[in-house]
Amino acid sequence: MALPPLSQPRLTPLSGPCNFHTPDEDLKPNCNLKRSLPLGEYFSGHLSTWPAYGSGQTILEKRKPCTVPDPTIQSNYRPATSISKPRFLEQLENYLKRELQCLDQTGESGQEAKLQPYREVFEYFIEEFKTYKPLLSAIKNEYELTLAHQREQIRSLEPLKSMLVTVSERCDLKIQEMREAERLEVKTLRKEKLTLLKQIDKLKTNLSFLKTQVAKLQKEVGKQYHHFRNELDARRLLISDINELKLQRDDVKQSHSHHEVATEDSAVLALALKVARSDLAKTQVELDTIKANYGDVVPRRDYEAIKKNYSEISSKAEVLQSDFDNLKKEHEMLLELNSQLLQQRDEFCTNLAQLERSSTPRPHWVKCAEVLPGGYDNWITVSEGRNSDELVDLLLSELGWRILKEKDFFEGMGTGLGVPVHLRQDDPVKNLMLTHKDVVNLLKEVWREKNMADQETKTRSSLPEFFLNYLEKKFDDATTAMEWSYSVHETCRMHRTDEYLYLFYSILMGEVDEDVYHGLVSIPNMLLKLLTDADPEQLGTVTRQQFSDSLRESFPLKSKEQIQELIDTADVQLKATEDSIAYQALIPEDEEWKSGTFMGILRSQRLAEKKQYLKDLRNELWKLKEVQVDDLRTAITAVDHYIDFPLMETYIAKAFKVPAEQLDVAFPLPLEKIMQHLEAEDIRRAEPPRAQLSESMASIY
């Protein structure tokens, strides 16, 4: 805002540089000095060159910042002369003080707001002092340019700040994962350490036992060595005695041959006979002793052969004993399994007997064709592939639709806290007799508006509250909004066979989480993106092979049969006879899921995969009456091999209905309660990494 210039006062120089004095009689304004400041503040009065050291203030010494003042200068300090402030300066200071007090300096832009009053006062100051205006304006412009440059630098650093926060969060997640992996590894190593310590103790015990056996065998070998040494010496002595006897016999024979003719002395012969008989008796005693001592001795060659045969038989016996122990354990396990099977067979037989007693004849469903509109052909079309439970839902939907048309008013459910927000009404509510098309169009608008509102606020709002607020804004009447709310609610409740309407009703009543709807709606997004990438010319068609590859890449967990079912459904829906497939016609813009179509089959497969996932979790936890957090974590790890730690913690928090950071203090819940909570959430099996996925796809297909 441009300010009108003030008249320049006549300045009289005083002693000293840059000091001026304006007498009161010279400060006569040439025009009205009442000026409006930028915010409407008026100042009036005469300009004055009041010195900087006036009004009881002291003149500060000239020195550099953050330096100690010179003590000599302090010693020569003299108080300044008290001079009253000029009115112009006082009014500027009062205005600045009031503006600063009115500002809110708590926000992020507090300093910018604080700078604005100073800028306005400085601009007014420049306008009034014409002589110094160029210099002051140049100073102000340089400061403004410097501030603008600093703001640009700060603005350029903002993305780096957000990037730093993101990198920090990723690093924290990686550190958490590494710590979890290290904790599991340490736990495993501790178990291995305990096992190895037990093995070491066992080996030490065996070693001490073997040392004792070796010492005992060494003693026995020493005894046997001395025994055989003595026997060897005795045998050598016996052989030497036998040799001496042979020599004596030869000598006797020679003496008999030399003295044949001579007459021997009878006394000599008698003495020789006596000596021979004595030697014979000794020899016989020694021979009997040798036979008695060495009668049971085995040759060493036979001993070695027997020892080798014994070792072979011992090893075979150990193997047979080990096989026998394993067979015994398997036999015990089979006996236990047989007892369990017998118990299950008895339970099944009992259940079968009860079912046979309480069962009723199968209904003749074709009779319904006479009641339902469309006749026999329509009934065959809508009932094909449905089980008895689904057929009952179909009949209930038709019956509810007819009852809904006959009602003119709905009974109000009250205003208590147990009643949903969109149904809190005491008085009867008029039935608007809405058609199926009206309800579907309204629900599409509600979902579209809610998604836009949630994206703006970056928070997930409550569907019942948003639904009621949307109706009140649209019809601008609380009564009409409540009538629409009741009519839409009852229509969705009666249409159990319409998955789109009944899902909206389930989310309104809190039976299903809103993420289930968003998960179903987001199914075709990635498929449509891949098909669009495979169609660079944007013709809206792809080959059959490209369509099959896109399905496999979008849904890597689907089996070959499920992929083929989707391809066959696409052929039937498009009535395709050529190799090209118009994929845009398979993925319409509306969000309805009609059974039998490509999107309907895709959604039914997703629900079947979720049921199988929950069934696998139940099979892992069926022995537990109450499930702990660690039990569910172990079960999810066993069932879902590719799930990461944050997603698993999210599933566990949803199952126990507690925040993820409070899982350590979560109380155990019954298995049925856990499965009920998970069934109401949008959960699915995690997909493998892309590298591993490409290898597995190449091996399967």
LORO-465625 format. One record per residue (C-alpha): x, y, z. Coordinates in pm, whole numbers, plus 50000, padded with zeros to 5 digits. Each point is the difference from the previous one (the first is absolute). Layout:
BEGIN
XYZ;...
END
This chain:
BEGIN
500005000050000;501475033649896;500215025850276;499795037849937;503305018050063;500525021350301;501445034849976;503725001550048;501055018150317;502755024850003;502994984050171;502655020250173;503364982650036;501474997350347;503504993350113;501184965749899;499344979749689;496494988549907;498335017850294;497125023649925;497775021650208;496665014049897;498675028250210;496354998650094;499305032649825;501384985949671;497784968850006;496975016249844;498374975949754;499175012449651;497094975349975;497864978250219;502464975850166;497284974650084;501064969149814;498454965449981;502334970750061;499494967249810;497464986650251;498125032750051;502135013350286;500185038250004;502985020150114;500025037550045;502645024150128;503305015949909;503164982349889;502915002550236;503594988149994;499914986750350;503484986350078;500544962850039;501235004850353;496905018450121;497274991150251;502324987250266;501734974649774;503744996449974;502235002649697;501354965549913;503614996749903;500914989449651;501484964850012;499694967449819;497364974950112;500964973150253;503105019050120;500905011550347;499675037650043;503085020950059;500405007150375;501545033949925;496935010749813;497784987750281;501975020450247;499335031449798;496264993449981;497855029750064;496214999450019;498165014849707;497965030450017;496294993050043;498025013149711;496354991849938;499104978849699;498365016449699;496304993249953;500604985249659;502434973950139;497714991950292;497054994949766;502084977149777;501154979650300;496474997750142;498644988649665;502774973849970;499354987850354;496234996749938;500524981649672;502434975550160;497594993250286;497144992549758;502044974849801;499874962450057;503644989150001;499414963650093;499574986949645;502604991149742;499695034549834;500285019250329;503325015849910;498675011249660;497005016250166;502265016650256;502175014649724;497055016649822;499395028150260;503725008549999;499945001249619;497005023749999;501585023450260;503265000249805;498205008049671;498185028750167;503305011750143;501574999449650;497105019549848;500275027650262;503755004949972;500395009549636;503655008250028;500994964750109;497334982049800;502304986649723;502534986250247;497364985550234;498054985649707;503174983749866;500704985250344;496434987550027;500074984849650;503254981750073;498534985750320;496814989649812;502054983349727;502084982050260;496854988150181;498434988449672;503214981449914;499984983150341;496324990549959;500744984149661;502854980250152;497764988450287;497244990749754;502484980049791;501124981250313;496444989950099;499924969149766;503384989550142;498495002150347;497054977749907;502384976649818;502184998650312;496954991050210;499014972649752;503534985949988;500145000950380;496734980650026;501224974349748;503264996350189;498094995150325;497864973049837;503114982849862;501695001950340;496884984950160;499964971849747;503724993750050;499594999650375;497114975749970;502054977649771;502995002050236;497764991850295;498674968949824;503544990349899;501295004750356;497134978950129;500824972649750;503725001550085;499204997450371;497954968849937;502864985549794;502435009050277;497924981650261;499754969749770;503765000049941;500715003450374;497794969750066;501864980749732;503335010450149;498914988150346;498874967149853;503304995849812;501975008150318;498074973250188;500684974849722;503685010149999;500384994350375;498234966549965;502294990049714;503095010850196;498914977650288;499484971049759;503415006049841;501735000050342;498214967950096;500924983449671;503635011250038;500154982950339;498514968249857;502425000749707;502945004050245;498834970050200;499604979349685;503455011049884;501674988150324;498024967849991;500994992049643;503625010350074;500154974950283;498414973549785;502575006849727;502894996450242;498554967850142;499584986049651;503625008049913;501184982250317;497834970249913;501464998449651;503545001550140;499174971350243;498604979349717;503155005949796;502184989050297;497924968350040;500444992549630;503765004450039;500054977550303;498034973549809;502465001849712;502924996750242;498394969550154;499484984349658;503655006649909;501234985050325;497874969149940;501404996449651;503645001850121;499554975350283;497654974449842;502284971950059;501105011050344;497934989350287;498405029650164;499795004050361;496534993750131;500405027150263;500785026149729;497034989649795;497755001750301;501235035050081;499525011949638;496504985549996;499175018050322;501335033249861;498084995149672;496764993250185;500525030950216;500605022049690;496974984649832;497815008950298;501255035949999;499455003149626;496494986150033;499185025350275;501325029049792;498064987749695;496784997850202;500635035350134;500545014049647;496804983249874;498045013350293;501305036049953;499925002249616;497074977449924;497585029949946;502455023549822;498905011649646;502485008649726;500445037349928;498864996449640;496694984950113;499695027050267;500425028349744;497424984349766;497494996150284;500605035750116;499385014049649;496824979749965;498835012650338;500525036749903;497994995349679;497154983450188;500055027850263;499705027749735;497134981449831;498294996250336;500285037550069;498485008449658;497194975450059;499395014650347;499835035449855;497554988349730;497984982550266;499815031850213;498895020749698;497384974349909;498814999750359;499605038349999;498184999049667;497784972550135;499165021050305;499265030349780;497794978949776;498174986850303;499425035550125;498875011449654;497734969749979;498425009250334;499455035849879;498474987549677;497764976550192;498895028750223;499315022049695;498154971349835;497834996050308;499315037650005;499154999949629;497754970050046;498235017650287;499615032049794;498784979649706;497424982850216;498835033450136;499835014749650;498074970049875;497525004250284;499655037849956;500395003149622;497115009449779;499364991249634;501745021149739;497735028349878;498735000249644;501455033549898;498325000349661;496745008350177;501385034950063;499795007449625;496225002450034;500285027650263;502955020849889;499685023949703;501454988549670;498724964350015;501954968049958;502685013849766;500895028850234;500154976450300;502364976249818;502255029549911;500205015350348;500224966750191;502704983949789;503084991450207;498475011050333;499784978550312;497014997150230;501165028450226;500395023549703;496594989849864;498435007750338;501685034449990;498565004949651;496504991650122;500405021950309;501155028849779;496954996449775;497694996450299;501595030050175;499735020849683;496274992949981;499495007550371;502025032049960;497685011749720;496944994250218;501335021650288;499045036850003;501965008950315;502974986450192;499994998250377;502575023450158;502824981550179;500465026650269;502845023650086;502054978650236;503754995049972;499474964349883;498175012149688;502155009349696;500305037349933;498134999049669;496964982650163;499515020650315;496345009649975;497084995350240;497085008049767;498894978249707;501895006549677;498395000449656;500964972649753;501125016449673;499564967749799;503455003449842;500904979049700;503154979749968;501445024949750;499355029650231;501814983350288;502974989649786;500435035249856;499815015450348;502594975850140;502385008349717;499695037050081;500524993350372;503164979549941;501395025649755;499385029550234;501384981250301;503224990949818;500515036449901;499335012150356;502364974250150;502755009749757;499635036750093;500074993750376;502434970549971;497894981150259;497444972149975;496595013150110;497134978750134;497694987949723;496685003450195;500815035850106;501175009849651;496944983249842;497585020150218;501945032749948;500044994449625;496234994549987;499375031250212;502195021149771;498454985749685;496345004250097;500475029450240;497344985150227;500524977350302;496644982349956;500614992049631;503574989050080;498724975950268;497394985949759;502704993349741;502254985350268;497354975250121;498914991149644;503584993649881;500844980850319;496994976849970;500494995149626;503634989650048;499044977250290;497334982049796;502264994749694;502214972950148;500794986049657;501235033649868;503605000250119;500485037349931;496975010850206;500424974750280;503685009350047;498955036350049;497464988650260;502634978550181;502425029750017;497235022850131;499204975450278;503684995250092;500024963249903;502705005049735;502895024749989;499985026549727;503394987549877;498204969749854;498115022449757;503115019749904;501934967549952;497314986549765;499825032649806;503805001249959;500144964849849;499935010649632;502315030150038;503314981549967;498584977149732;498765029849798;503425016950034;501844969049878;497614995549710;500405036749909;503804996050008;499664969649774;497985021749757;502455027949906;497865011549706;496955004150229;497754979149774;498054985750291;500854964049901;502784975450083;500864965449879;498914969450191;503584992950109;500475035850128;496704997650185;501074967250163;503435014050097;498415031150151;497654978550208;502894979250132;502065030850085;497065017750168;498904969550201;503104978450059;498334978650268;497224987549773;500224964649872;500124990349636;496364989050016;498895033850139;501855018849725;498394977749739;496575006450157;500525037649967;501074996249636;496974978349921;497675024950174;501505028549797;499414980249677;496384993150093;499325036050108;501585015449690;498944971749767;503565001049872;500774979049695;503365015449910;503375001350170;499495035750130;498115009150320;498365034050061;501115003750361;498305033750058;496594983749962;500894974850272;500815026950258;497075024550002;500065033150182;497094991550232;500714981350323;497224973949985;500994963250005;497614979749787;500314962550043;501224981649694;501985029449865;503755003749996;500005023650300;497544977650186;502234969449954;503045020550103;498265011150319;498704965050082;503544986149961;501305026750238;497384990350261;500854963149953;503715007650051;499175019150319;497914970750129;502824975649924;502485022950180;497775001050309;499494962349978;503774994149998;500365022650306;497234980850178;501744966949923;503195013450157;498185012050315;497264973450042;501624984450310;499955033150192;496985011450198;501445034950053;502415015549753;502985020950110;501735026349785;503044977549953;497754970849899;498335020449726;503385013649887;501364964549969;496904988449812;500165028949751;503714993649941;499304963249933;497085007249763;501235031749827;503684995449907;500525033549826;498295023550248;502155028050141;500145009450366;498005033149989;497114984149806;499934970350238;499885023450301;497105018549833;498054967549955;500674990050363;498895034350126;496754996549801;499444965150140;500425011350363;498345034249942;502885019250160;502535025149859;503154984749854;502205015850269;497954983150279;500284964049878;502364991250286;497215005650255;497134985549794;497854974450179;499464965349845;496734994949814;498034968749900;500744985749658;496495006949868;500265036650104;503365003349823;498624984549681;496895022150018;502145031550024;502234989149709;497014990849784;498685035650035;503335014949881;501655002249659;502794974350026;501654979249734;503114979249945;503175020049928;501514997549654;503594987749944;502745024349890;500085008749632;503304981949931;498834967850160;496575004749841;501415000849647;501954967650063;496974982050145;497765011749712;502544987649749;500124965850172;496194996750034;498825013649668;
END
